[in-house]
Protein backbone atom coordinates (compact mmCIF):
# COMPACT_ATOMS: atom_id res chain seq x y z
CA UNK A 1 0.00 0.00 0.00
CA UNK A 2 1.36 3.39 -0.96
CA UNK A 3 1.80 5.86 1.87
CA UNK A 4 2.41 9.55 1.17
CA UNK A 5 4.46 10.15 4.35
CA UNK A 6 6.70 7.15 3.69
CA UNK A 7 7.30 8.28 0.12
CA UNK A 8 8.13 11.85 1.09
CA UNK A 9 10.59 10.52 3.65
CA UNK A 10 12.23 8.29 1.03
CA UNK A 11 12.24 11.13 -1.46
CA UNK A 12 13.96 13.48 1.00
CA UNK A 13 16.53 10.80 1.83
CA UNK A 14 17.27 10.31 -1.86
CA UNK A 15 17.58 14.02 -2.57
CA UNK A 16 19.72 14.57 0.56
CA UNK A 17 22.04 11.76 -0.48
CA UNK A 18 22.34 13.14 -4.00
CA UNK A 19 22.98 16.65 -2.67
CA UNK A 20 25.66 15.35 -0.29
CA UNK A 21 27.40 13.65 -3.21
CA UNK A 22 27.29 16.89 -5.17
CA UNK A 23 28.73 18.92 -2.28
CA UNK A 24 31.54 16.42 -1.69
CA UNK A 25 32.53 16.61 -5.31
CA UNK A 26 32.23 20.39 -5.62
CA UNK A 27 35.36 20.85 -3.53
CA UNK A 28 37.34 18.88 -6.07
CA UNK A 29 35.57 20.60 -8.95
CA UNK A 30 36.58 24.07 -7.79
CA UNK A 31 40.24 23.31 -8.41
CA UNK A 32 39.77 21.22 -11.57
CA UNK A 33 40.43 23.05 -14.84
CA UNK A 34 37.64 23.63 -17.37
CA UNK A 35 34.91 22.45 -14.96
CA UNK A 36 31.51 23.37 -16.47
CA UNK A 37 29.56 25.97 -14.55
CA UNK A 38 26.46 23.74 -14.36
CA UNK A 39 28.34 21.50 -11.92
CA UNK A 40 29.26 24.24 -9.46
CA UNK A 41 26.17 26.39 -10.06
CA UNK A 42 23.00 24.27 -10.39
CA UNK A 43 21.13 25.66 -13.45
CA UNK A 44 17.56 26.90 -13.35
CA UNK A 45 15.26 27.07 -16.36
CA UNK A 46 11.50 27.50 -16.12
CA UNK A 47 11.05 25.75 -19.46
CA UNK A 48 12.74 22.52 -18.40
CA UNK A 49 12.93 19.87 -15.71
CA UNK A 50 16.62 19.41 -14.91
CA UNK A 51 18.62 16.51 -13.55
CA UNK A 52 22.32 16.54 -12.72
CA UNK A 53 24.30 13.60 -11.38
CA UNK A 54 27.93 12.71 -10.82
CA UNK A 55 30.12 9.83 -9.68
CA UNK A 56 33.81 9.57 -8.77
CA UNK A 57 34.84 6.03 -7.85
CA UNK A 58 38.06 6.01 -9.88
CA UNK A 59 36.58 3.62 -12.47
CA UNK A 60 35.75 5.69 -15.57
CA UNK A 61 33.32 3.20 -17.13
CA UNK A 62 31.53 2.65 -13.83
CA UNK A 63 31.34 6.38 -13.11
CA UNK A 64 29.85 7.00 -16.56
CA UNK A 65 26.98 4.60 -15.86
CA UNK A 66 26.38 5.76 -12.28
CA UNK A 67 26.45 9.48 -13.21
CA UNK A 68 23.93 8.93 -16.01
CA UNK A 69 21.56 7.04 -13.69
CA UNK A 70 21.86 9.65 -10.95
CA UNK A 71 21.09 12.47 -13.37
CA UNK A 72 18.02 10.59 -14.63
CA UNK A 73 16.89 9.83 -11.07
CA UNK A 74 17.21 13.49 -10.05
CA UNK A 75 15.26 14.50 -13.15
CA UNK A 76 12.51 12.00 -12.37
CA UNK A 77 12.41 13.15 -8.74
CA UNK A 78 11.93 16.78 -9.82
CA UNK A 79 9.13 15.85 -12.20
CA UNK A 80 7.46 13.64 -9.63
CA UNK A 81 7.65 16.30 -6.92
CA UNK A 82 5.93 18.81 -9.21
CA UNK A 83 3.22 16.41 -10.27
CA UNK A 84 2.70 15.27 -6.69
CA UNK A 85 1.79 18.82 -5.75
CA UNK A 86 -0.73 18.99 -8.59
CA UNK A 87 -2.41 15.59 -8.35
CA UNK A 88 -5.83 15.50 -6.75
CA UNK A 89 -5.30 12.54 -4.43
CA UNK A 90 -7.88 9.83 -4.51
CA UNK A 91 -7.96 8.87 -0.82
CA UNK A 92 -10.07 5.91 0.18
CA UNK A 93 -10.61 4.13 3.47
CA UNK A 94 -11.42 0.44 3.82
CA UNK A 95 -13.52 -1.16 6.56
CA UNK A 96 -10.44 -1.47 8.77
CA UNK A 97 -9.63 2.22 8.61
CA UNK A 98 -6.60 1.85 6.34
CA UNK A 99 -5.95 4.83 4.07
CA UNK A 100 -4.47 4.35 0.63
CA UNK A 101 -3.13 7.14 -1.58
CA UNK A 102 -2.25 6.39 -5.18
CA UNK A 103 -0.02 8.41 -7.45
CA UNK A 104 3.71 8.24 -6.84
CA UNK A 105 4.50 4.77 -8.14
CA UNK A 106 2.53 5.39 -11.34
CA UNK A 107 4.26 8.75 -11.90
CA UNK A 108 7.70 7.19 -11.51
CA UNK A 109 6.79 4.48 -14.02
CA UNK A 110 5.54 7.12 -16.42
CA UNK A 111 8.83 9.06 -16.27
CA UNK A 112 10.80 5.89 -16.93
CA UNK A 113 8.57 5.00 -19.89
CA UNK A 114 9.27 8.35 -21.56
CA UNK A 115 13.03 8.58 -21.24
CA UNK A 116 13.22 9.06 -24.99
CA UNK A 117 12.00 12.62 -24.46
CA UNK A 118 14.94 13.42 -22.17
CA UNK A 119 17.94 15.11 -23.76
CA UNK A 120 21.54 15.12 -22.57
CA UNK A 121 22.64 18.75 -22.51
CA UNK A 122 26.25 18.10 -21.52
CA UNK A 123 28.59 15.51 -20.00
CA UNK A 124 31.93 16.06 -18.32
CA UNK A 125 34.77 13.84 -17.12
CA UNK A 126 38.04 14.45 -15.37
CA UNK A 127 40.18 12.10 -13.26
CA UNK A 128 39.78 14.46 -10.30
CA UNK A 129 35.96 14.79 -10.34
CA UNK A 130 34.80 11.68 -12.21
CA UNK A 131 31.82 11.69 -14.60
CA UNK A 132 28.97 14.24 -14.61
CA UNK A 133 25.77 14.43 -16.65
CA UNK A 134 23.41 17.32 -17.28
CA UNK A 135 19.96 16.17 -18.52
CA UNK A 136 16.70 17.96 -19.05
CA UNK A 137 13.13 17.47 -20.25
CA UNK A 138 11.07 20.18 -21.92
CA UNK A 139 8.03 20.90 -19.71
CA UNK A 140 5.80 21.63 -22.69
CA UNK A 141 6.80 18.37 -24.33
CA UNK A 142 6.24 16.52 -21.06
CA UNK A 143 2.74 18.02 -20.75
CA UNK A 144 2.00 16.98 -24.33
CA UNK A 145 3.13 13.43 -23.57
CA UNK A 146 0.79 13.25 -20.58
CA UNK A 147 -2.17 14.62 -22.52
CA UNK A 148 -1.51 12.24 -25.38
CA UNK A 149 -1.29 9.18 -23.14
CA UNK A 150 -4.33 10.17 -21.07
CA UNK A 151 -6.33 10.71 -24.26
CA UNK A 152 -5.30 7.27 -25.53
CA UNK A 153 -6.37 5.64 -22.25
CA UNK A 154 -9.69 7.50 -22.22
CA UNK A 155 -10.44 6.46 -25.82
CA UNK A 156 -9.51 2.84 -25.17
CA UNK A 157 -11.69 2.62 -22.06
CA UNK A 158 -14.71 4.37 -23.54
CA UNK A 159 -14.58 2.20 -26.67
CA UNK A 160 -14.67 -0.77 -24.32
CA UNK A 161 -17.45 0.21 -21.90
CA UNK A 162 -19.81 2.50 -23.82
CA UNK A 163 -21.19 -0.25 -26.11
CA UNK A 164 -22.39 -2.29 -23.10
CA UNK A 165 -23.74 0.50 -20.89
CA UNK A 166 -27.46 0.85 -21.41
CA UNK A 167 -27.52 -2.25 -23.64
CA UNK A 168 -30.46 -4.32 -22.36
CA UNK A 169 -29.26 -7.32 -24.33
CA UNK A 170 -26.17 -7.70 -22.14
CA UNK A 171 -26.39 -9.32 -18.72
CA UNK A 172 -25.34 -7.52 -15.55
CA UNK A 173 -22.50 -10.04 -15.21
CA UNK A 174 -21.19 -9.13 -18.68
CA UNK A 175 -21.52 -5.40 -18.04
CA UNK A 176 -19.74 -5.65 -14.70
CA UNK A 177 -16.83 -7.55 -16.21
CA UNK A 178 -16.38 -4.95 -18.95
CA UNK A 179 -16.58 -2.11 -16.44
CA UNK A 180 -13.99 -3.80 -14.25
CA UNK A 181 -11.71 -4.34 -17.24
CA UNK A 182 -11.97 -0.63 -18.09
CA UNK A 183 -11.40 0.30 -14.44
CA UNK A 184 -8.27 -1.87 -14.33
CA UNK A 185 -6.84 -0.11 -17.39
CA UNK A 186 -7.18 3.26 -15.67
CA UNK A 187 -6.14 2.08 -12.20
CA UNK A 188 -2.97 0.44 -13.49
CA UNK A 189 -1.99 3.42 -15.62
CA UNK A 190 0.16 6.34 -14.53
CA UNK A 191 -2.93 8.60 -14.31
CA UNK A 192 -5.54 6.83 -12.14
CA UNK A 193 -7.02 10.02 -10.75
CA UNK A 194 -6.02 12.51 -13.46
CA UNK A 195 -8.14 11.65 -16.51
CA UNK A 196 -11.20 13.85 -16.94
CA UNK A 197 -14.00 12.37 -19.04
CA UNK A 198 -17.72 12.04 -19.66
CA UNK A 199 -19.67 8.80 -19.30
CA UNK A 200 -23.40 8.56 -20.01
CA UNK A 201 -23.61 12.35 -19.79
CA UNK A 202 -21.89 12.51 -16.40
CA UNK A 203 -18.63 14.45 -16.10
CA UNK A 204 -15.78 13.69 -13.70
CA UNK A 205 -12.62 11.69 -13.26
CA UNK A 206 -12.83 8.64 -15.49
CA UNK A 207 -11.96 6.18 -12.73
CA UNK A 208 -14.64 7.68 -10.46
CA UNK A 209 -17.22 7.43 -13.23
CA UNK A 210 -16.37 3.77 -13.76
CA UNK A 211 -16.54 3.04 -10.04
CA UNK A 212 -19.95 4.65 -9.77
CA UNK A 213 -21.21 2.51 -12.66
CA UNK A 214 -19.80 -0.65 -11.07
CA UNK A 215 -21.34 0.20 -7.68
CA UNK A 216 -24.67 1.11 -9.31
CA UNK A 217 -24.93 -2.16 -11.26
CA UNK A 218 -23.99 -4.23 -8.21
CA UNK A 219 -26.39 -2.22 -6.04
CA UNK A 220 -29.20 -2.96 -8.51
CA UNK A 221 -28.89 -6.71 -7.84
CA UNK A 222 -30.84 -8.65 -5.23
CA UNK A 223 -30.88 -12.28 -4.10
CA UNK A 224 -34.13 -14.04 -3.22
CA UNK A 225 -34.05 -17.48 -1.60
CA UNK A 226 -37.20 -19.38 -2.62
CA UNK A 227 -37.39 -21.38 0.64
CA UNK A 228 -36.06 -19.36 3.56
CA UNK A 229 -36.35 -22.44 5.82
CA UNK A 230 -35.06 -25.69 4.36
CA UNK A 231 -35.36 -29.06 6.12
CA UNK A 232 -33.10 -31.89 5.01
CA UNK A 233 -31.32 -34.96 6.28
CA UNK A 234 -27.69 -34.45 7.25
CA UNK A 235 -25.26 -35.84 4.72
CA UNK A 236 -27.84 -35.75 1.93
CA UNK A 237 -27.84 -33.27 -0.96
CA UNK A 238 -30.01 -30.22 -0.37
CA UNK A 239 -32.20 -28.78 -3.08
CA UNK A 240 -31.55 -25.05 -3.26
CA UNK A 241 -33.54 -22.54 -5.25
CA UNK A 242 -32.67 -18.86 -5.43
CA UNK A 243 -33.05 -16.07 -7.93
CA UNK A 244 -30.68 -13.17 -8.64
CA UNK A 245 -32.47 -10.25 -10.27
CA UNK A 246 -31.70 -6.65 -11.14
CA UNK A 247 -33.82 -3.52 -10.91
CA UNK A 248 -32.43 -2.72 -14.36
CA UNK A 249 -33.98 -4.31 -17.48
CA UNK A 250 -30.95 -6.59 -17.88
CA UNK A 251 -30.88 -10.23 -16.80
CA UNK A 252 -28.48 -11.03 -13.99
CA UNK A 253 -26.32 -13.47 -15.96
CA UNK A 254 -23.66 -15.81 -14.61
CA UNK A 255 -22.73 -14.58 -11.15
CA UNK A 256 -20.98 -16.42 -8.34
CA UNK A 257 -22.95 -16.60 -5.12
CA UNK A 258 -21.13 -17.66 -1.97
CA UNK A 259 -22.90 -19.33 0.93
CA UNK A 260 -21.36 -18.51 4.30
CA UNK A 261 -22.06 -19.63 7.84
CA UNK A 262 -23.60 -16.49 9.27
CA UNK A 263 -21.83 -16.65 12.62
CA UNK A 264 -18.33 -17.42 11.32
CA UNK A 265 -18.35 -16.26 7.68
CA UNK A 266 -16.87 -19.66 6.80
CA UNK A 267 -17.43 -20.51 3.13
CA UNK A 268 -19.72 -23.52 2.75
CA UNK A 269 -20.14 -23.66 -1.01
CA UNK A 270 -20.21 -21.43 -4.09
CA UNK A 271 -22.76 -21.57 -6.90
CA UNK A 272 -22.79 -19.89 -10.30
CA UNK A 273 -26.16 -18.82 -11.62
CA UNK A 274 -27.21 -19.52 -15.21
CA UNK A 275 -27.79 -16.58 -17.55
CA UNK A 276 -31.39 -16.31 -16.34
CA UNK A 277 -30.19 -15.75 -12.76
CA UNK A 278 -32.46 -18.55 -11.47
CA UNK A 279 -30.62 -21.36 -9.67
CA UNK A 280 -32.34 -24.69 -8.97
CA UNK A 281 -30.11 -27.65 -8.13
CA UNK A 282 -28.93 -29.99 -5.41
CA UNK A 283 -25.90 -28.84 -3.43
CA UNK A 284 -23.62 -30.65 -1.01
CA UNK A 285 -23.67 -29.10 2.45
CA UNK A 286 -21.92 -31.95 4.25
CA UNK A 287 -19.86 -29.36 6.11
CA UNK A 288 -22.91 -28.34 8.13
CA UNK A 289 -23.60 -29.93 11.50
CA UNK A 290 -27.02 -31.38 12.33
CA UNK A 291 -29.41 -28.82 13.74
CA UNK A 292 -30.42 -25.34 12.68
CA UNK A 293 -27.77 -23.68 10.49
CA UNK A 294 -28.07 -19.99 9.66
CA UNK A 295 -26.62 -19.21 6.24
CA UNK A 296 -25.94 -16.00 4.28
CA UNK A 297 -25.95 -15.93 0.48
CA UNK A 298 -23.77 -13.11 -0.88
CA UNK A 299 -22.52 -12.01 -4.29
CA UNK A 300 -18.80 -12.68 -4.71
CA UNK A 301 -17.21 -9.50 -6.11
CA UNK A 302 -13.59 -10.59 -5.68
CA UNK A 303 -13.66 -12.71 -8.83
CA UNK A 304 -14.58 -9.59 -10.82
CA UNK A 305 -11.14 -8.18 -10.03
CA UNK A 306 -11.80 -6.10 -6.93
CA UNK A 307 -9.91 -8.19 -4.40
CA UNK A 308 -7.46 -5.91 -2.62
CA UNK A 309 -8.76 -2.83 -4.42
CA UNK A 310 -9.76 0.34 -2.53
CA UNK A 311 -13.34 0.31 -3.81
CA UNK A 312 -16.26 0.11 -1.42
CA UNK A 313 -19.06 -2.11 -2.71
CA UNK A 314 -22.26 -3.32 -1.13
CA UNK A 315 -22.98 -6.70 -2.72
CA UNK A 316 -26.50 -8.12 -2.27
CA UNK A 317 -27.07 -10.59 0.55
CA UNK A 318 -29.87 -12.85 1.70
CA UNK A 319 -30.22 -14.87 4.90
CA UNK A 320 -31.94 -18.22 5.31
CA UNK A 321 -31.91 -21.31 7.54
CA UNK A 322 -31.17 -24.97 6.85
CA UNK A 323 -32.46 -27.39 9.46
CA UNK A 324 -30.35 -30.55 9.17
CA UNK A 325 -31.90 -33.58 10.80
CA UNK A 326 -29.88 -36.65 11.73
CA UNK A 327 -30.39 -39.71 9.52
CA UNK A 328 -32.41 -42.46 11.19
CA UNK A 329 -30.23 -45.56 11.18
CA UNK A 330 -30.28 -49.07 12.57
CA UNK A 331 -27.33 -50.64 14.41
CA UNK A 332 -26.34 -54.31 14.60
CA UNK A 333 -23.55 -55.28 17.03
CA UNK A 334 -21.96 -58.65 16.27
CA UNK A 335 -19.06 -60.68 17.69
CA UNK A 336 -16.80 -63.17 15.90
CA UNK A 337 -13.64 -65.12 16.64
CA UNK A 338 -12.28 -66.41 19.96
CA UNK A 339 -15.04 -65.37 22.34
CA UNK A 340 -15.23 -66.47 25.95
CA UNK A 341 -17.41 -65.36 28.85
CA UNK A 342 -18.84 -62.38 26.97
CA UNK A 343 -20.50 -60.08 29.52
CA UNK A 344 -22.10 -56.62 29.58
CA UNK A 345 -23.29 -56.76 25.96
CA UNK A 346 -25.82 -54.03 26.73
CA UNK A 347 -23.07 -51.68 27.94
CA UNK A 348 -20.92 -52.40 24.88
CA UNK A 349 -23.89 -51.70 22.60
CA UNK A 350 -24.52 -48.37 24.38
CA UNK A 351 -20.88 -47.35 24.01
CA UNK A 352 -20.84 -48.17 20.28
CA UNK A 353 -24.14 -46.34 19.77
CA UNK A 354 -22.83 -43.23 21.52
CA UNK A 355 -19.56 -43.26 19.56
CA UNK A 356 -21.31 -43.56 16.19
CA UNK A 357 -23.92 -40.93 17.09
CA UNK A 358 -21.17 -38.47 18.01
CA UNK A 359 -19.07 -39.28 14.95
CA UNK A 360 -21.74 -39.56 12.24
CA UNK A 361 -24.84 -37.49 11.34
CA UNK A 362 -27.11 -40.33 12.47
CA UNK A 363 -29.79 -41.05 14.99
CA UNK A 364 -29.62 -44.74 15.85
CA UNK A 365 -33.00 -46.33 16.49
CA UNK A 366 -33.94 -49.86 17.41
CA UNK A 367 -36.98 -50.02 15.13
CA UNK A 368 -36.48 -51.43 11.65
CA UNK A 369 -37.32 -50.14 8.18
CA UNK A 370 -34.48 -47.64 7.89
CA UNK A 371 -32.72 -46.79 4.65
CA UNK A 372 -29.34 -47.18 6.37
CA UNK A 373 -27.99 -49.86 8.70
CA UNK A 374 -24.62 -49.98 10.46
CA UNK A 375 -23.02 -53.35 11.09
CA UNK A 376 -20.44 -53.05 13.87
CA UNK A 377 -18.54 -56.34 14.17
CA UNK A 378 -15.97 -57.05 16.92
CA UNK A 379 -13.38 -59.67 15.98
CA UNK A 380 -11.48 -61.49 18.75
CA UNK A 381 -8.20 -63.40 18.65
CA UNK A 382 -6.67 -65.14 21.66
CA UNK A 383 -2.90 -64.92 22.18
CA UNK A 384 -1.00 -68.13 22.95
CA UNK A 385 -0.75 -69.07 26.68
CA UNK A 386 2.10 -67.44 28.61
CA UNK A 387 4.17 -68.36 31.66
CA UNK A 388 2.78 -65.52 33.78
CA UNK A 389 -0.84 -66.67 33.95
CA UNK A 390 -2.25 -63.58 32.20
CA UNK A 391 -4.99 -63.78 29.62
CA UNK A 392 -4.06 -61.82 26.50
CA UNK A 393 -6.46 -61.18 23.61
CA UNK A 394 -6.54 -58.98 20.49
CA UNK A 395 -9.63 -57.09 19.31
CA UNK A 396 -10.43 -55.15 16.14
CA UNK A 397 -13.66 -53.83 14.65
CA UNK A 398 -15.09 -54.10 11.14
CA UNK A 399 -17.72 -51.45 10.41
CA UNK A 400 -20.02 -51.56 7.39
CA UNK A 401 -22.58 -48.97 6.28
CA UNK A 402 -25.44 -50.59 4.39
CA UNK A 403 -27.99 -48.73 2.27
CA UNK A 404 -31.09 -50.65 1.17
CA UNK A 405 -29.25 -53.94 1.63
CA UNK A 406 -26.13 -52.90 -0.33
CA UNK A 407 -22.80 -52.32 1.36
CA UNK A 408 -21.65 -48.76 0.56
CA UNK A 409 -18.70 -48.38 2.96
CA UNK A 410 -16.44 -50.67 5.02
CA UNK A 411 -13.84 -49.74 7.58
CA UNK A 412 -11.48 -51.85 9.68
CA UNK A 413 -9.75 -50.59 12.84
CA UNK A 414 -6.33 -51.55 14.07
CA UNK A 415 -6.01 -54.56 16.36
CA UNK A 416 -5.79 -53.68 20.06
CA UNK A 417 -4.28 -55.76 22.83
CA UNK A 418 -6.04 -56.47 26.12
CA UNK A 419 -4.53 -58.27 29.11
CA UNK A 420 -5.96 -59.32 32.50
CA UNK A 421 -6.29 -62.02 35.11
CA UNK A 422 -9.15 -63.50 33.09
CA UNK A 423 -10.80 -63.17 29.69
CA UNK A 424 -13.39 -60.61 30.91
CA UNK A 425 -10.71 -58.26 32.24
CA UNK A 426 -8.65 -58.63 29.07
CA UNK A 427 -11.75 -57.92 26.96
CA UNK A 428 -12.53 -54.74 28.89
CA UNK A 429 -8.94 -53.48 28.57
CA UNK A 430 -8.87 -54.17 24.84
CA UNK A 431 -12.27 -52.55 24.22
CA UNK A 432 -11.27 -49.42 26.18
CA UNK A 433 -8.25 -48.96 23.90
CA UNK A 434 -10.25 -49.63 20.73
CA UNK A 435 -13.08 -47.25 21.61
CA UNK A 436 -10.68 -44.49 22.73
CA UNK A 437 -8.75 -44.66 19.46
CA UNK A 438 -11.89 -44.91 17.37
CA UNK A 439 -13.39 -41.80 18.97
CA UNK A 440 -10.31 -39.74 18.10
CA UNK A 441 -9.84 -40.94 14.50
CA UNK A 442 -11.24 -38.44 11.99
CA UNK A 443 -10.61 -40.33 8.73
CA UNK A 444 -13.45 -42.74 9.44
CA UNK A 445 -15.87 -39.87 10.08
CA UNK A 446 -14.93 -38.05 6.86
CA UNK A 447 -15.29 -41.12 4.62
CA UNK A 448 -18.34 -42.49 6.40
CA UNK A 449 -20.14 -39.15 6.06
CA UNK A 450 -19.63 -39.35 2.30
CA UNK A 451 -21.21 -42.80 2.31
CA UNK A 452 -24.49 -41.34 3.59
CA UNK A 453 -24.72 -39.10 0.50
CA UNK A 454 -24.47 -42.01 -1.95
CA UNK A 455 -27.72 -42.64 -3.81
Secondary structure, DSSP 8 states (H G I E B T S, - for coil): ---HHHHHHHHHHHHHHHHHHHHHHHHHHHHSTT--HHHHS----TTEEEEEEEE-SS-HHHHHHHHHHHHHHHHHHHHHHHHHHH----EEE-TT--EEE-SHHHHHHHHHHTGGG-EEEEEEEETTTEEEEEEEEEHHHHHHHHHHHHHHHHHHHHHHHTTTTT-TTS-HHHHHHHHHHHHHHHHTSS-TTT-EEEETTEEEEHHHHHHHHHHHHHHTEEEEES-SEEEEETTS-EEEEEEEEESSSS---S-EEEEEETTT--EEEEEE--TTSEEEEEE--TTS-SEEEEEEEEE--GGGTTTT-S------EEEEEEEEE-EEEEEEEEEEES--S---HHHHHHHHHHHHHHHSSEEE-SSS--SEEEEEEEEEEE----TT--EEEEEEEEEEEEETTEEEEEEE---EEEEESSHHHHHHHHHHHHHHHHHH-HHHHHHHHHHTT--
